[in-house]
Amino acid sequence: MQIRKTGTLLLAGILTLGMSSTFAFSQDGAKQDMKHAGTETKDAAKDTGHGISTGTQKAYHKTSEGTEKAYDKTKHGTKKAYHKTTKGTKHVVHKVEGHPDSPQ
């Protein structure tokens, strides 16, 4: 996600430099230059917003996947521990019942 932010900021910087060079070399006049600058700024802001939105969605989905994976592993571990405990308890009960000193 950090790379995506860096790329977006780099793109915004390039567009800003492009705006300033367009502004300096333009022959259309100040009014047209301002229109171009405004349009390019708007487009850069849209691109930046889109990049942030995409990164946020990816982070959300990855977090969701990680949470589900952790849930599944915990569930599996709990079942495994339950079965081992049950098996061990039955084993101990059988040993105690078969022991000559056990109460009858």
N, C-alpha and C positions, 0 to 999 in steps of 0.2 A: 504494500500500500504506500510505503514511503517513496518508492520509485515512481509511482503514479503521480504523487503530489509534486515531486521534483520535475517530472516531465511536463506537468500542467503549468507550473510556475515558469519553466523554461520557455514554453510556448507563449505564455503571456508576455514574457520579456522580449521575445523575438517580435511579436506583434507590436509591442510598444515601440521598439526600435524602428520597425517598418513604418509605423505611423509617423514617427518623427522625420524619417527620411522622405516620406511622401509629402509631408507638410513642407519640407524645405525645398523640394524640387518641383512642386506643383505649379502649373501655369494657369490653373483655373481661377485662382483668386482665393481670398481668405475665406469667403463663405463656403465655397465648395470643399476647401481643405478641412474646415470644421465639420462638415457633413461626413466626409470620409473618416476623419478621426473618431467621430461619435459612433459610426457604424462599426469600425474596426474594434473599438473599445467594447461595444455591445457584443460583438461576436466572440471576442476573447473572454468576456465574462460568461457567456453561454458555454463555451468550451470548458472553462474552469469548473463551472457548476456541474456540467455533465461528468467530468472526470471525478469530481468529489462524490457525486451521486453513485457512480459505478463502483468506486472504491468502497463506499459505505455498504452498498448492497453485497458486495463480495465478502466483506468482513462479517456482516450479519449471517450470511449463509454458512461461512466457515465455522463461526461460533456455534450455530445451530447444529451443524454436523458433529462438531466436537462434543457438544452436550449430549446428543443422542448416543454417541459412541461410549461416552463415560457412563451413561445410564445403563446401556446394554451390558457393559463389562461388570458394573456393580451388581446388576441383577443376576448375571451368570455366577459371579463369585459368591453371592448370597445363597443361591440354590446349591452350589457345590459345598459350601460350608454346612448348610442344613443337612444335606445327605450324609456328609462325613460324620457330623455330630450324631445323627440318628443311628448310623452304622456302629459307631463307637459305643453308644449307649446300649444298644442291643447286645453287643459283644460283652460288655461289662456285666449286664444282667445275666447273661448265660453263664459267665464265669462264676458269678456269685451264687446262682442257683445250683450249680454243679459242685460247689465247694463243700467239703465235708463239715465245716464249721458254720455253714449258713443256717439261719433259723428256718424251720419247715412249717 
